[in-house]
Amino acid sequence: MKDLIQVHALNKSYGNGKRNIQAVRDVNLTIQEGEVFGLVGESGSGKSTLGKMMIGLETPSNGEVLYKGTSLWLGNRYKGPRPGEIQIVFQDPQSSLDPRMTVKDIILEPLYALPARFRKEKGTLDKLYELASRVGLKEDQLSRYPHEFSGGQRQRIAIARALISEPSFILLDEPTSALDVSVQAQVLNLLKELKEERHLTYLFISHNMSVIRYMCDRMAVMYKGEIVEIGASKEVFEKPNHPYTRILLSSLPSLNESKASGMGFAELVISTKNSCIFYERCPERQEICYLNSPEMQKKEGTSSCACHFAGVKASV
């Protein structure tokens, strides 16, 4: 498969001086055409900030994002690909849908925003009705307002809005975290089907490892703004190399154990700017982890990992 998106040494900082916060630090990754790429980590790990820089909603402090080989940023200005080719589905459909607009106008809004040369006026309503039906909405519901729908239905509206401009790439930012578990499954299955039917590429952001395992072909694990492990999802789940990845996986329900077999977090200790970013919480840390931050290194299969003891438990 060809690389659709390439991220090189991407950084994002907020503030200045002593109050400077590094939200994303030296991230490198590629997303291939037709795949679902997962980005997982705790809240505050920088997942959403990274995703938003890929689609122009956040300006990088430095670094580069390429889409089909062309840079998306010219200095601080986002130039982007063809209008509508990149779309997003936000976490909370209630806050991402305009309560004053009907469902029909919400779904069609991306078309109104396109330059005239990109619009396809002929057949617009037929396209709207076909798309609404595909995501599970009835024609008579299009004249209603968002507050008249359940959370799952509102997210279906948001998905239809993202699809109306016929994008190639969609950022899914925690698209099911605000939904009930039973509704989550329905929306995830719908996203999978739409991906195959329309030959889409997804960046799927989530803190839920079970969702990442179900949806994603490849995945990256983020911690404190850095990617600590990246590889094919199957390999990462079967043989995690980084201690943080193993801790995330230990939170998954198990039929073989009465409780999660987590390693637990070590007590907080003082680290330096040269230490591994996971040093304070790592149950396997050693002196080298305090003295030197590990570099990303290739492991078996497709996996890469930033850990001095990748793939093995250090003797502590």
JOKA-V259136 format. One record per pair of residues at least 6 apart in sequence whose ideal C-beta (glycine too) atoms are under 8 Angstrom apart, sorted by the first residue. I is the first residue (numbers start at 1). GAP is how many residues later the second one is. D is the distance in whole Angstrom. If there is no record, write none. Layout:
i=(I,I)
gap=(GAP,GAP)
d=(D,D)
//
This chain:
i=(1,1,1,1,2,2,3,3,3,3,4,4,4,4,4,4,4,4,5,5,5,5,5,5,5,5,5,6,6,6,6,6,6,7,7,7,7,7,7,7,7,7,7,8,8,8,8,8,9,9,9,9,9,9,10,10,10,10,10,10,10,10,10,10,10,11,11,11,11,11,11,11,11,11,12,12,12,12,12,12,12,12,12,12,12,13,13,13,13,13,14,14,14,15,22,23,23,23,24,24,24,24,24,25,25,25,25,26,26,27,27,27,27,27,28,28,29,29,29,29,31,31,31,31,32,32,33,33,34,34,34,35,35,35,35,36,36,36,36,36,36,36,37,37,37,37,37,37,37,37,37,38,38,38,38,38,38,38,38,38,38,39,39,39,39,39,39,39,39,39,39,40,40,40,40,40,40,40,40,40,40,40,40,41,41,41,41,41,41,42,42,43,45,45,45,45,46,46,46,46,47,47,47,48,48,48,49,49,50,51,51,51,51,52,52,53,53,53,54,54,54,54,54,55,55,55,56,56,56,56,57,59,59,59,60,64,64,65,65,65,66,67,67,67,67,68,70,71,72,72,72,72,73,80,82,83,83,83,83,83,84,84,84,84,84,84,84,85,85,85,85,86,86,86,86,86,87,87,87,87,87,87,87,87,87,88,88,88,88,88,89,89,89,89,89,89,89,89,89,90,90,90,90,91,91,91,91,91,92,93,93,93,93,93,93,93,94,94,94,94,96,97,97,97,97,97,98,98,99,99,99,100,101,101,101,102,102,102,102,103,103,103,103,103,103,103,103,103,103,104,104,104,106,106,106,107,107,107,107,107,107,107,107,108,108,108,109,110,110,110,110,111,111,111,111,111,114,120,127,128,128,129,129,131,131,131,132,132,132,132,132,133,134,134,135,135,135,135,135,135,135,136,136,136,137,137,137,137,141,146,146,149,150,151,151,151,151,152,152,152,152,152,155,155,155,155,155,156,156,158,159,159,159,159,159,162,163,163,166,167,168,168,168,169,169,169,169,170,170,170,170,171,171,171,172,172,172,172,172,173,174,174,174,175,175,175,176,176,176,176,176,176,176,177,177,177,179,184,188,188,188,191,191,192,194,195,202,204,204,204,204,206,209,209,209,209,209,210,212,212,213,213,216,217,217,218,218,218,218,218,219,219,219,219,219,220,220,220,221,221,221,221,221,221,221,221,221,222,223,223,223,224,224,226,226,227,227,228,228,228,228,228,228,228,228,229,229,229,229,229,229,229,229,229,229,229,230,230,230,230,231,231,231,231,231,231,232,232,232,235,235,235,235,236,236,237,239,239,239,240,240,241,241,241,241,241,241,242,242,242,242,242,243,243,243,243,243,243,243,244,244,244,246,247,247,247,250,250,250,250,251,251,252,253,254,254,263,263,264,265,265,266,266,266,266,266,268,268,269,269,270,271,271,271,272,274,274,274,275,275,275,275,275,276,276,276,276,276,276,276,276,276,276,277,278,279,279,279,282,283,284,284,284,284,285,285,286,286,286,286,288,289,292,293,294,294,294,294,295,296,296,296,297,297,297,297,298,299,299,299,300,305,308)
gap=(31,32,33,34,30,31,27,28,29,30,27,28,29,63,64,164,165,197,25,26,49,60,61,62,164,196,198,23,24,58,59,60,63,20,21,22,23,43,47,56,57,58,59,20,55,56,57,58,17,18,19,53,54,55,14,16,17,18,40,43,50,52,53,54,55,11,13,14,15,16,49,50,51,52,10,11,12,34,37,38,41,46,48,49,213,7,8,9,10,48,6,7,9,6,203,23,26,202,22,25,26,29,201,21,199,200,201,37,200,23,36,198,199,200,199,268,8,191,198,201,6,138,170,172,169,186,135,168,165,166,167,166,167,182,183,159,165,166,168,179,180,181,164,165,166,167,179,180,181,182,183,166,167,168,174,177,178,180,181,182,195,8,11,12,164,165,166,167,180,181,183,7,165,166,167,168,169,172,179,180,181,182,208,6,166,180,181,182,207,165,181,164,177,178,179,180,176,178,179,180,158,160,175,125,126,157,9,176,172,120,122,152,154,6,119,6,7,12,11,18,32,117,149,31,33,116,16,22,24,30,31,14,17,19,13,7,9,6,7,8,6,13,14,19,102,13,11,8,6,7,8,9,6,6,36,30,31,32,35,82,26,27,30,34,81,82,83,80,82,83,84,81,82,83,84,85,23,74,75,76,78,80,82,83,84,74,82,83,84,85,66,69,70,73,81,82,83,84,86,6,68,83,85,82,83,84,86,87,86,53,58,61,62,64,65,85,52,57,60,84,62,9,49,57,60,61,8,48,46,47,48,45,8,44,45,40,41,42,43,29,34,38,39,40,41,42,43,46,54,24,38,39,40,51,55,21,24,25,35,50,53,54,57,16,20,56,52,51,52,54,55,8,9,13,53,54,51,7,37,14,36,10,13,29,32,33,6,7,9,10,28,6,26,60,21,22,24,25,28,55,59,17,20,54,16,19,20,23,8,8,11,8,33,27,28,29,32,27,28,31,34,35,20,21,23,24,32,31,34,17,16,28,31,32,35,8,31,35,32,33,31,32,33,31,32,33,34,30,31,32,33,31,32,34,19,30,31,32,33,32,31,32,33,12,16,29,7,8,11,12,30,32,35,29,30,31,8,27,23,26,27,11,24,23,6,7,13,7,8,11,12,6,28,39,40,42,43,42,7,21,20,24,17,15,16,12,13,14,15,84,11,12,13,14,17,7,9,10,6,7,8,9,15,21,23,24,27,6,21,54,55,53,54,51,80,69,79,14,16,17,49,50,77,78,79,7,11,12,13,15,16,74,75,76,77,78,66,73,74,75,68,70,71,72,73,74,69,70,71,65,66,67,68,9,67,12,61,64,72,6,9,58,62,64,66,69,70,36,63,64,65,68,20,35,39,40,41,64,66,34,37,38,17,15,16,18,10,11,12,13,9,11,8,7,6,7,20,21,19,16,18,14,15,16,17,19,12,13,10,11,10,8,9,19,18,17,18,19,14,15,16,17,18,6,9,13,14,16,17,18,30,31,32,16,29,6,10,11,7,33,25,29,30,32,29,31,22,23,28,30,20,19,16,13,12,13,14,16,11,8,9,10,7,8,9,13,6,6,11,12,11,6,6)
d=(4,5,6,7,7,5,5,7,6,8,5,6,5,7,6,7,6,5,7,4,6,7,7,6,7,8,8,8,5,8,7,4,8,6,6,5,7,8,7,7,7,6,8,6,6,4,8,7,5,8,6,7,5,7,6,7,5,8,7,6,6,8,3,7,7,7,6,6,6,8,6,5,5,5,8,5,4,8,5,8,6,6,6,5,8,6,7,5,7,5,7,5,6,6,6,5,5,5,5,5,5,7,5,8,8,4,5,8,7,6,7,8,7,6,8,8,8,6,7,6,5,8,6,6,8,8,8,6,6,8,6,6,8,4,6,7,8,4,6,5,5,5,8,7,5,7,6,7,5,7,7,5,8,7,4,7,3,7,4,7,6,5,7,7,7,7,5,8,7,6,6,7,8,6,7,8,6,5,6,7,6,7,7,5,7,6,4,6,8,6,7,6,4,6,7,7,6,7,4,8,5,8,6,6,8,6,6,8,7,5,6,6,5,4,8,7,5,6,5,7,8,7,7,5,6,5,7,4,6,8,8,8,5,7,6,6,7,7,5,6,7,8,5,7,8,7,7,8,6,7,6,7,7,7,7,8,5,6,5,7,6,8,6,7,3,7,6,8,5,5,7,6,7,5,8,7,7,8,4,7,7,4,8,5,7,7,7,4,8,6,7,5,6,5,6,7,5,7,5,4,7,6,8,5,4,7,6,6,5,8,6,4,4,7,5,7,7,7,6,8,6,6,4,6,6,6,6,8,6,6,6,8,7,7,8,7,6,7,6,8,7,6,5,7,6,7,7,8,6,7,4,6,7,6,6,6,7,7,8,7,5,5,6,7,6,7,7,6,8,5,4,6,8,7,6,6,7,8,7,7,7,6,8,5,6,6,8,7,8,6,6,7,8,8,4,8,5,5,8,7,8,8,5,7,7,6,7,7,8,6,7,7,8,6,5,7,7,6,7,4,7,6,6,7,8,6,6,7,7,8,8,8,7,7,7,6,7,7,8,7,8,7,6,7,5,8,7,6,7,6,8,8,5,7,7,6,7,5,7,5,6,6,7,7,7,8,8,4,5,6,8,8,7,7,7,7,6,7,7,6,6,7,7,7,7,6,8,8,7,5,6,6,8,5,6,7,6,6,6,7,6,6,5,7,6,7,7,5,6,7,7,7,8,5,6,5,7,4,7,5,4,7,7,7,6,5,7,7,5,6,6,5,8,6,7,7,7,5,6,7,8,7,7,5,7,6,7,6,4,8,5,7,7,5,7,8,8,7,5,8,8,7,5,3,6,8,7,4,7,8,5,6,5,6,6,7,7,8,7,5,6,5,6,4,6,4,4,8,5,7,5,7,7,7,5,7,5,7,8,5,8,8,7,6,6,7,5,5,4,7,6,7,7,8,7,7,5,8,6,5,7,8,6,6,5,7,5,8,7,6,8,5,5,6,7,6,6,6,7,5,7,8,6,7,7,5,8,8,5,6,8,7,7,7,8,5,5,6,7,7,6,6,4,6,7,7,7,8,5,7,5,6,8,8,5,5,5,8,6,5,7,5,6,6,7,6,5,6,6,6,8,7,8)
//
